[in-house]
């Protein structure tokens, strides 16, 4: 399914109204860092699972 262009535009407009123009870049930077940390954590967790599977084999 996903988010279409119209929905994304609506979300961006609401965010702009709620947080103001000066806060948006800061929020984007924080969100990007959070997503990066989450992906790195998932990658690390998958590596641990793979290592445990190799040890059990």
LUMKOL-216910 format. One record per atom (N, C-alpha, C): z, y, x; residue in one letter; atom name; residue number from 0. Coordinates in nm, 2 decimals. Layout:
BEGIN
[r [Z; Y; X]; 'a'; 'CA'; NUM],
...
% end
This chain:
BEGIN
[r [0.00; -0.12; 0.08]; 'x'; 'N'; 0],
[r [0.00; 0.00; 0.00]; 'x'; 'CA'; 0],
[r [0.00; 0.12; 0.09]; 'x'; 'C'; 0],
[r [0.11; 0.17; 0.14]; 'x'; 'N'; 1],
[r [0.12; 0.28; 0.23]; 'x'; 'CA'; 1],
[r [0.12; 0.41; 0.15]; 'x'; 'C'; 1],
[r [0.13; 0.52; 0.23]; 'x'; 'N'; 2],
[r [0.14; 0.65; 0.18]; 'x'; 'CA'; 2],
[r [0.00; 0.72; 0.19]; 'x'; 'C'; 2],
[r [-0.05; 0.77; 0.09]; 'x'; 'N'; 3],
[r [-0.18; 0.83; 0.09]; 'x'; 'CA'; 3],
[r [-0.17; 0.98; 0.14]; 'x'; 'C'; 3],
[r [-0.28; 1.04; 0.15]; 'x'; 'N'; 4],
[r [-0.29; 1.18; 0.19]; 'x'; 'CA'; 4],
[r [-0.21; 1.27; 0.10]; 'x'; 'C'; 4],
[r [-0.23; 1.26; -0.03]; 'x'; 'N'; 5],
[r [-0.16; 1.35; -0.12]; 'x'; 'CA'; 5],
[r [-0.01; 1.33; -0.11]; 'x'; 'C'; 5],
[r [0.04; 1.21; -0.10]; 'x'; 'N'; 6],
[r [0.18; 1.18; -0.10]; 'x'; 'CA'; 6],
[r [0.24; 1.24; 0.03]; 'x'; 'C'; 6],
[r [0.17; 1.22; 0.14]; 'x'; 'N'; 7],
[r [0.21; 1.27; 0.27]; 'x'; 'CA'; 7],
[r [0.22; 1.43; 0.27]; 'x'; 'C'; 7],
[r [0.12; 1.49; 0.21]; 'x'; 'N'; 8],
[r [0.12; 1.63; 0.19]; 'x'; 'CA'; 8],
[r [0.24; 1.68; 0.11]; 'x'; 'C'; 8],
[r [0.27; 1.61; 0.00]; 'x'; 'N'; 9],
[r [0.38; 1.65; -0.08]; 'x'; 'CA'; 9],
[r [0.51; 1.63; -0.01]; 'x'; 'C'; 9],
[r [0.53; 1.52; 0.07]; 'x'; 'N'; 10],
[r [0.65; 1.50; 0.15]; 'x'; 'CA'; 10],
[r [0.67; 1.62; 0.25]; 'x'; 'C'; 10],
[r [0.55; 1.65; 0.32]; 'x'; 'N'; 11],
[r [0.56; 1.76; 0.42]; 'x'; 'CA'; 11],
[r [0.60; 1.89; 0.36]; 'x'; 'C'; 11],
[r [0.55; 1.92; 0.24]; 'x'; 'N'; 12],
[r [0.58; 2.05; 0.17]; 'x'; 'CA'; 12],
[r [0.73; 2.05; 0.13]; 'x'; 'C'; 12],
[r [0.78; 1.94; 0.08]; 'x'; 'N'; 13],
[r [0.92; 1.93; 0.04]; 'x'; 'CA'; 13],
[r [1.01; 1.95; 0.17]; 'x'; 'C'; 13],
[r [0.97; 1.88; 0.28]; 'x'; 'N'; 14],
[r [1.05; 1.90; 0.40]; 'x'; 'CA'; 14],
[r [1.05; 2.04; 0.45]; 'x'; 'C'; 14],
[r [0.93; 2.11; 0.44]; 'x'; 'N'; 15],
[r [0.92; 2.25; 0.48]; 'x'; 'CA'; 15],
[r [1.01; 2.33; 0.40]; 'x'; 'C'; 15],
[r [1.02; 2.31; 0.27]; 'x'; 'N'; 16],
[r [1.11; 2.39; 0.18]; 'x'; 'CA'; 16],
[r [1.26; 2.36; 0.21]; 'x'; 'C'; 16],
[r [1.29; 2.23; 0.24]; 'x'; 'N'; 17],
[r [1.43; 2.20; 0.26]; 'x'; 'CA'; 17],
[r [1.48; 2.25; 0.40]; 'x'; 'C'; 17],
[r [1.40; 2.23; 0.50]; 'x'; 'N'; 18],
[r [1.45; 2.25; 0.64]; 'x'; 'CA'; 18],
[r [1.40; 2.38; 0.70]; 'x'; 'C'; 18],
[r [1.29; 2.44; 0.65]; 'x'; 'N'; 19],
[r [1.24; 2.56; 0.71]; 'x'; 'CA'; 19],
[r [1.15; 2.53; 0.82]; 'x'; 'C'; 19],
[r [1.06; 2.62; 0.86]; 'x'; 'N'; 20],
[r [0.96; 2.60; 0.96]; 'x'; 'CA'; 20],
[r [1.02; 2.58; 1.10]; 'x'; 'C'; 20],
[r [1.13; 2.64; 1.13]; 'x'; 'N'; 21],
[r [1.18; 2.63; 1.27]; 'x'; 'CA'; 21],
[r [1.25; 2.50; 1.30]; 'x'; 'C'; 21],
[r [1.30; 2.43; 1.19]; 'x'; 'N'; 22],
[r [1.37; 2.30; 1.21]; 'x'; 'CA'; 22],
[r [1.28; 2.18; 1.22]; 'x'; 'C'; 22],
[r [1.16; 2.20; 1.16]; 'x'; 'N'; 23],
[r [1.06; 2.08; 1.15]; 'x'; 'CA'; 23],
[r [1.03; 2.02; 1.29]; 'x'; 'C'; 23],
[r [0.99; 2.10; 1.39]; 'x'; 'N'; 24],
[r [0.96; 2.04; 1.52]; 'x'; 'CA'; 24],
[r [1.08; 1.96; 1.58]; 'x'; 'C'; 24],
[r [1.20; 2.02; 1.56]; 'x'; 'N'; 25],
[r [1.32; 1.96; 1.61]; 'x'; 'CA'; 25],
[r [1.34; 1.82; 1.54]; 'x'; 'C'; 25],
[r [1.33; 1.82; 1.41]; 'x'; 'N'; 26],
[r [1.34; 1.70; 1.33]; 'x'; 'CA'; 26],
[r [1.24; 1.60; 1.37]; 'x'; 'C'; 26],
[r [1.11; 1.64; 1.40]; 'x'; 'N'; 27],
[r [1.01; 1.55; 1.44]; 'x'; 'CA'; 27],
[r [1.04; 1.49; 1.57]; 'x'; 'C'; 27],
[r [1.09; 1.57; 1.66]; 'x'; 'N'; 28],
[r [1.12; 1.52; 1.80]; 'x'; 'CA'; 28],
[r [1.23; 1.41; 1.79]; 'x'; 'C'; 28],
[r [1.33; 1.44; 1.71]; 'x'; 'N'; 29],
[r [1.45; 1.35; 1.69]; 'x'; 'CA'; 29],
[r [1.40; 1.22; 1.62]; 'x'; 'C'; 29],
[r [1.31; 1.23; 1.52]; 'x'; 'N'; 30],
[r [1.26; 1.11; 1.45]; 'x'; 'CA'; 30],
[r [1.18; 1.03; 1.55]; 'x'; 'C'; 30],
[r [1.09; 1.09; 1.63]; 'x'; 'N'; 31],
[r [1.01; 1.02; 1.73]; 'x'; 'CA'; 31],
[r [1.10; 0.94; 1.83]; 'x'; 'C'; 31],
[r [1.20; 1.01; 1.88]; 'x'; 'N'; 32],
[r [1.29; 0.94; 1.97]; 'x'; 'CA'; 32],
[r [1.37; 0.83; 1.91]; 'x'; 'C'; 32],
[r [1.40; 0.84; 1.78]; 'x'; 'N'; 33],
[r [1.47; 0.73; 1.71]; 'x'; 'CA'; 33],
[r [1.38; 0.61; 1.69]; 'x'; 'C'; 33],
[r [1.25; 0.64; 1.65]; 'x'; 'N'; 34],
[r [1.16; 0.53; 1.64]; 'x'; 'CA'; 34],
[r [1.13; 0.46; 1.77]; 'x'; 'C'; 34],
[r [1.12; 0.54; 1.88]; 'x'; 'N'; 35],
[r [1.10; 0.48; 2.01]; 'x'; 'CA'; 35],
[r [1.22; 0.39; 2.05]; 'x'; 'C'; 35],
[r [1.34; 0.44; 2.02]; 'x'; 'N'; 36],
[r [1.46; 0.36; 2.05]; 'x'; 'CA'; 36],
[r [1.46; 0.23; 1.97]; 'x'; 'C'; 36],
[r [1.42; 0.24; 1.84]; 'x'; 'N'; 37],
[r [1.42; 0.12; 1.76]; 'x'; 'CA'; 37],
[r [1.32; 0.02; 1.81]; 'x'; 'C'; 37],
[r [1.20; 0.06; 1.84]; 'x'; 'N'; 38],
[r [1.10; -0.03; 1.89]; 'x'; 'CA'; 38],
[r [1.14; -0.10; 2.02]; 'x'; 'C'; 38],
[r [1.20; -0.02; 2.11]; 'x'; 'N'; 39],
[r [1.25; -0.08; 2.24]; 'x'; 'CA'; 39],
[r [1.36; -0.18; 2.21]; 'x'; 'C'; 39],
[r [1.45; -0.15; 2.12]; 'x'; 'N'; 40],
[r [1.55; -0.25; 2.08]; 'x'; 'CA'; 40],
[r [1.50; -0.37; 2.02]; 'x'; 'C'; 40],
[r [1.39; -0.36; 1.94]; 'x'; 'N'; 41],
[r [1.33; -0.48; 1.88]; 'x'; 'CA'; 41],
[r [1.26; -0.56; 1.99]; 'x'; 'C'; 41],
[r [1.20; -0.49; 2.08]; 'x'; 'N'; 42],
[r [1.13; -0.56; 2.19]; 'x'; 'CA'; 42],
[r [1.23; -0.64; 2.27]; 'x'; 'C'; 42],
[r [1.34; -0.58; 2.30]; 'x'; 'N'; 43],
[r [1.45; -0.64; 2.38]; 'x'; 'CA'; 43],
[r [1.51; -0.76; 2.31]; 'x'; 'C'; 43],
[r [1.53; -0.75; 2.18]; 'x'; 'N'; 44],
[r [1.58; -0.86; 2.10]; 'x'; 'CA'; 44],
[r [1.48; -0.97; 2.09]; 'x'; 'C'; 44],
[r [1.35; -0.94; 2.08]; 'x'; 'N'; 45],
[r [1.25; -1.05; 2.08]; 'x'; 'CA'; 45],
[r [1.25; -1.12; 2.21]; 'x'; 'C'; 45],
[r [1.27; -1.05; 2.32]; 'x'; 'N'; 46],
[r [1.27; -1.11; 2.46]; 'x'; 'CA'; 46],
[r [1.39; -1.20; 2.47]; 'x'; 'C'; 46],
[r [1.51; -1.16; 2.42]; 'x'; 'N'; 47],
[r [1.63; -1.25; 2.42]; 'x'; 'CA'; 47],
[r [1.60; -1.38; 2.34]; 'x'; 'C'; 47],
[r [1.54; -1.37; 2.22]; 'x'; 'N'; 48],
[r [1.51; -1.48; 2.14]; 'x'; 'CA'; 48],
[r [1.42; -1.58; 2.21]; 'x'; 'C'; 48],
[r [1.31; -1.52; 2.28]; 'x'; 'N'; 49],
[r [1.22; -1.60; 2.35]; 'x'; 'CA'; 49],
[r [1.28; -1.67; 2.47]; 'x'; 'C'; 49],
[r [1.37; -1.60; 2.54]; 'x'; 'N'; 50],
[r [1.45; -1.66; 2.65]; 'x'; 'CA'; 50],
[r [1.53; -1.78; 2.60]; 'x'; 'C'; 50],
[r [1.60; -1.76; 2.49]; 'x'; 'N'; 51],
[r [1.69; -1.86; 2.44]; 'x'; 'CA'; 51],
[r [1.61; -1.98; 2.39]; 'x'; 'C'; 51],
[r [1.49; -1.96; 2.34]; 'x'; 'N'; 52],
[r [1.40; -2.07; 2.30]; 'x'; 'CA'; 52],
[r [1.36; -2.15; 2.42]; 'x'; 'C'; 52],
[r [1.32; -2.08; 2.53]; 'x'; 'N'; 53],
[r [1.28; -2.15; 2.65]; 'x'; 'CA'; 53],
[r [1.39; -2.23; 2.71]; 'x'; 'C'; 53],
[r [1.52; -2.18; 2.71]; 'x'; 'N'; 54],
[r [1.63; -2.25; 2.76]; 'x'; 'CA'; 54],
[r [1.66; -2.38; 2.68]; 'x'; 'C'; 54],
[r [1.64; -2.37; 2.55]; 'x'; 'N'; 55],
[r [1.67; -2.49; 2.46]; 'x'; 'CA'; 55],
[r [1.56; -2.60; 2.47]; 'x'; 'C'; 55],
[r [1.44; -2.56; 2.52]; 'x'; 'N'; 56],
[r [1.33; -2.66; 2.53]; 'x'; 'CA'; 56],
[r [1.34; -2.75; 2.64]; 'x'; 'C'; 56],
% end
